[in-house]
């Protein structure tokens, strides 16, 4: 058993993926080829965004967004303390200050309630992270950002395909609500390629142009560099693969959701764990199926599952405020106690588009056996 069965998914899509790869090899347009442009258009249409700007990976997407928004060294960016390192890493790399806030115990996500205590005259942006497959509660976050003239960069690396429902009933894809939405196509993601890849979403034409310029060495015309940029490209082979997979993304999300419901139903009643909580304002695409293991037994459960041949992962074993790299540069807001408690208790189970009920039964029975 694997955490993610990429082989099984490839075999199911093999004829279309092999044909897409062969098409690129025949054309030899490996950089900025036809498939890159077509994928950008199709991705924007899928997400309900005016523009999608492909780039080399999800971390680059976040960095390019901060650069295109014109943030300067010393500016502050609010970011959750419980997330993957990239969300805060790019802040530090650009000489900005990560202002770390706590997250909600139930959903793992940032909420608007923590923002007032985090803001200062130097605050310029917020990075809400839609963690593990569902959206932050964006309406109050966006309202706060508008009141204080802050940019909003959505980290949508784990929740592409999810919908957020506004209080007025509007349903919008994650990544299409802030100034910039950033996503990753790392192979294990819900929409994953066979290497590295990423993209940025924007609804403002001028901002989308700046994103593309920064990603292309700061040039609009070759060899004429308007700003300092970087070299961040989605190669044509990966774009061709992603075009095939994008057509199946809703199906992928539905398969993950069904697998998650199977887990939740069959894990019901086991004392010592808390299954994931689904927010009323968001659909859940279950990039991860993450339990909270209570009473300090997480590591013991993980070790037991491994003896049964069942993989399980800890996302993330240290909250960002406890990471050595961030201690000298971070401004922490409050105790960040929830982020620490989550890092001590989370455990993610195998979930993907190919997982079968009999495999999930093995996982469930092993967990029941441990707690028995």
C-alpha positions in Angstrom: 0.0 0.0 0.0 1.2 3.5 -0.8 0.1 6.9 0.5 -0.8 7.8 -3.1 -1.0 5.3 -5.9 0.4 7.2 -8.8 1.1 4.0 -10.8 -2.5 3.0 -10.7 -3.7 6.3 -11.9 -1.2 6.4 -14.7 -2.2 3.0 -15.9 -5.8 4.1 -16.0 -5.0 7.2 -18.1 -2.0 5.7 -19.9 -3.3 5.9 -23.5 -4.1 9.6 -23.3 -1.0 10.5 -21.3 1.4 8.6 -23.6 -0.2 10.3 -26.6 0.2 13.7 -25.0 3.9 13.0 -24.3 4.5 11.7 -27.8 2.9 14.8 -29.3 5.4 17.0 -27.4 8.3 14.9 -28.3 7.3 15.0 -32.0 6.9 18.8 -31.9 10.1 19.3 -29.8 8.6 22.5 -28.4 9.8 21.7 -24.9 9.8 25.3 -23.5 6.7 27.5 -23.7 5.1 25.2 -26.2 1.6 25.0 -27.5 0.5 22.8 -24.6 1.6 25.4 -22.0 -0.5 28.1 -23.6 -3.5 25.7 -24.0 -3.2 24.5 -20.5 -3.1 28.0 -19.1 -6.3 28.8 -20.9 -8.1 25.6 -19.9 -6.9 25.9 -16.2 -8.2 29.5 -16.0 -11.6 28.4 -17.4 -11.8 25.5 -15.0 -11.0 27.7 -12.0 -13.3 30.6 -13.0 -10.3 33.0 -13.1 -9.6 35.5 -15.8 -6.0 34.4 -16.0 -3.8 31.4 -15.1 0.0 31.9 -15.3 2.0 28.7 -15.2 5.3 28.5 -13.5 7.9 26.0 -12.3 6.4 25.0 -8.9 4.1 26.1 -6.2 6.8 27.7 -4.1 7.8 29.9 -7.1 4.1 30.8 -7.5 4.0 32.2 -4.0 7.3 34.1 -4.4 6.4 35.5 -7.8 3.0 36.7 -6.3 4.8 38.6 -3.6 7.3 40.1 -6.1 4.5 41.1 -8.5 2.6 42.8 -5.8 5.6 45.1 -5.1 6.3 44.1 -1.5 9.5 45.5 -0.1 12.0 44.3 2.5 10.7 44.8 6.0 7.0 44.6 4.9 4.9 42.1 7.0 2.9 39.2 5.6 0.4 37.3 7.8 0.7 33.6 7.4 -0.6 30.6 9.4 1.9 28.8 11.7 0.5 25.4 10.8 1.2 24.8 7.1 3.9 23.6 4.7 7.1 25.6 4.9 6.8 27.2 1.5 4.0 29.5 2.6 6.4 31.3 4.9 9.7 30.4 3.3 9.1 32.8 0.4 8.3 35.6 2.8 11.7 35.3 4.4 13.6 34.8 1.2 12.4 38.2 0.0 13.4 39.9 3.2 9.8 40.3 4.3 8.6 39.5 7.8 6.4 36.4 8.4 3.8 37.3 11.0 2.6 33.9 12.2 -1.0 33.4 13.5 -2.7 30.4 15.0 -5.2 28.3 13.2 -8.6 26.7 14.0 -8.3 23.3 15.7 -11.3 21.8 13.8 -10.4 22.8 10.3 -6.6 23.4 10.5 -7.1 26.7 8.7 -6.6 30.4 9.4 -9.6 32.4 10.5 -10.3 36.1 10.3 -10.6 36.3 14.1 -6.8 36.2 14.5 -6.1 39.0 12.0 -6.8 42.1 14.1 -4.1 41.2 16.6 -1.6 40.5 13.8 -1.8 43.8 11.9 0.7 46.6 12.2 1.5 49.7 10.1 4.0 47.5 8.1 1.4 44.8 7.2 0.9 44.5 3.5 -0.5 41.0 2.7 -2.2 37.9 4.0 -1.6 34.4 2.9 -4.5 32.2 3.8 -3.7 28.5 3.2 -6.5 26.2 2.2 -5.0 23.2 4.0 -5.6 19.5 3.3 -8.4 20.1 0.8 -10.9 22.7 2.0 -11.2 26.5 2.0 -10.5 28.9 4.7 -13.6 31.0 5.5 -12.7 33.7 3.0 -15.5 36.2 3.2 -14.4 37.7 6.5 -10.7 37.4 5.5 -11.4 39.4 2.3 -13.5 41.9 4.2 -10.6 42.5 6.6 -8.1 42.8 3.8 -10.3 45.4 2.0 -10.7 47.4 5.2 -6.9 47.6 5.8 -5.8 47.7 2.1 -4.0 44.4 2.2 -3.3 42.0 -0.6 -4.6 38.5 -0.4 -2.5 35.6 -1.8 -4.4 32.3 -1.6 -2.1 29.3 -1.1 -4.3 26.7 -2.9 -1.6 24.0 -3.4 -3.7 21.4 -1.6 -7.3 22.4 -2.4 -7.6 22.9 -6.2 -11.1 21.9 -7.2 -12.7 22.9 -3.9 -15.6 25.5 -3.8 -16.2 28.2 -1.3 -19.7 29.4 -0.7 -20.1 33.1 0.2 -22.8 34.2 2.6 -24.8 35.5 -0.4 -24.8 32.0 -1.9 -22.1 32.6 -4.6 -19.8 29.5 -5.1 -16.3 30.3 -6.2 -13.3 28.0 -6.6 -10.5 28.3 -4.2 -7.7 30.3 -5.8 -10.1 32.6 -7.5 -11.0 34.9 -4.6 -7.8 36.8 -3.6 -5.6 39.1 -5.6 -3.5 36.0 -6.6 -4.2 32.3 -6.1 -1.2 30.0 -6.1 -1.2 26.2 -6.7 1.2 23.3 -7.1 1.2 20.4 -9.5 3.6 18.2 -7.4 2.9 14.6 -8.4 0.9 13.7 -5.3 -1.4 16.7 -5.6 -5.0 16.3 -6.7 -3.9 17.7 -10.0 -0.4 16.5 -10.2 2.1 16.3 -13.1 5.1 13.9 -13.4 7.7 16.4 -12.1 7.4 19.9 -10.7 4.9 22.5 -11.8 2.8 25.3 -10.5 0.5 28.2 -11.5 -0.9 31.5 -10.4 -4.5 32.8 -10.8 -5.5 36.4 -11.2 -8.6 38.3 -12.2 -6.8 41.7 -12.8 -5.2 42.0 -16.2 -2.4 44.2 -15.2 -1.5 42.0 -12.2 -1.5 38.9 -14.4 0.8 40.6 -16.8 3.2 41.4 -13.9 3.1 37.8 -12.7 4.0 36.6 -16.2 6.8 39.2 -16.5 8.4 38.4 -13.1 8.3 34.6 -14.0 10.1 35.3 -17.2 13.3 37.0 -16.0 11.4 40.3 -15.7 11.0 40.7 -19.4 8.0 41.2 -21.7 10.2 41.4 -24.8 13.2 39.0 -25.0 16.4 40.6 -23.7 14.6 43.7 -22.4 14.2 43.4 -18.7 11.7 45.8 -17.0 12.1 44.5 -13.5 14.1 41.9 -11.6 12.5 38.6 -12.1 13.2 34.9 -12.0 13.2 31.9 -14.4 10.1 29.9 -13.5 8.6 27.9 -16.3 6.2 25.0 -16.6 7.7 22.8 -19.3 5.7 21.6 -22.2 5.8 17.9 -21.3 4.3 18.6 -17.9 1.6 20.9 -19.4 0.6 18.2 -21.8 0.2 15.7 -19.0 -1.7 18.3 -16.9 -4.1 18.9 -19.8 -5.1 15.3 -19.8 -5.5 15.2 -16.0 -7.4 18.5 -15.8 -10.2 16.8 -17.7 -10.5 14.3 -14.9 -10.0 16.7 -11.9 -13.6 16.7 -10.8 -13.7 12.9 -11.0 -10.4 12.8 -9.0 -11.9 15.0 -6.3 -15.1 12.9 -6.2 -13.1 9.7 -5.8 -11.1 11.2 -2.9 -14.3 12.5 -1.2 -15.9 9.0 -1.5 -12.8 7.4 0.0 -12.8 10.0 2.9 -16.5 9.3 3.6 -15.7 5.6 3.8 -12.9 6.2 6.3 -15.1 8.5 8.4 -18.0 6.1 8.5 -15.9 3.1 9.4 -13.7 4.9 12.0 -16.8 6.3 13.8 -16.9 5.6 17.5 -13.2 4.9 18.0 -12.2 6.7 21.1 -8.8 8.4 20.9 -9.1 9.9 17.4 -10.9 12.8 15.8 -11.7 12.4 12.0 -11.5 15.5 9.8 -14.2 18.1 10.0 -16.0 19.5 6.9 -16.7 23.2 7.0 -20.3 24.3 6.0 -18.9 26.9 3.7 -16.6 24.8 1.7 -16.5 21.5 -0.3 -13.6 19.2 0.7 -11.4 17.6 -2.0 -9.3 15.6 0.6 -5.8 16.1 -0.6 -5.1 14.5 2.8 -7.3 12.6 5.2 -5.9 13.8 8.5 -6.9 12.5 11.9 -6.1 14.0 15.2 -4.8 11.3 17.5 -5.4 12.3 21.1 -3.7 11.7 24.4 -0.2 11.7 23.0 -0.6 8.4 21.2 0.0 9.6 17.6 3.6 8.4 17.2 2.7 5.0 18.7 -0.2 4.6 16.3 2.0 5.5 13.3 4.6 3.0 14.4 1.9 0.3 14.8 0.5 1.0 11.3 3.9 0.6 9.9 4.3 -2.8 11.4 1.1 -3.7 9.5 2.5 -2.5 6.2 0.3 0.6 6.3 2.0 4.0 5.5 0.9 7.1 7.4 2.4 10.6 7.3 2.7 13.5 9.8 1.9 16.8 8.1 3.6 18.7 9.9 5.8 17.5 12.8 6.9 21.0 13.8 4.8 24.2 13.5 6.6 27.0 11.6 7.3 29.1 14.7 9.3 26.2 16.1 11.5 25.8 13.0 15.1 27.1 13.4 15.0 29.0 10.1 12.1 31.2 11.2 13.0 32.0 14.8 15.2 35.0 13.9 12.8 36.5 11.4 9.3 35.8 12.7 6.8 37.9 14.6 4.5 35.5 16.4 1.0 36.5 17.4 0.0 35.0 20.7 1.1 31.6 21.9 0.3 29.7 18.7 -0.8 26.9 21.0 -3.2 25.3 18.5 -0.5 25.0 15.8 1.7 23.2 18.4 -1.0 20.9 19.5 -1.9 20.0 15.9 1.8 19.2 15.1 1.8 16.8 18.1 -1.4 15.0 17.1 -2.0 15.0 13.3 -1.7 11.8 11.3 -2.7 11.4 7.6 -3.9 8.1 6.2 -3.5 6.8 2.6 -6.0 8.4 0.2 -6.0 8.8 -3.5 -8.1 8.3 -6.6 -7.3 4.6 -6.9 -7.7 3.4 -3.3 -10.1 0.4 -2.9 -12.5 -0.3 0.0 -10.6 -3.5 0.9 -7.4 -1.4 1.3 -9.2 1.1 3.5 -10.6 -1.9 5.5 -7.0 -2.9 6.3 -6.3 0.6 7.6 -9.5 0.8 9.6 -9.0 -2.7 11.2 -5.4 -1.8 12.1 -6.5 1.4 13.8 -9.3 -0.5 15.7 -6.7 -3.1 16.7 -4.3 -0.5 18.0 -7.0 1.1 20.2 -8.4 -2.2 21.4 
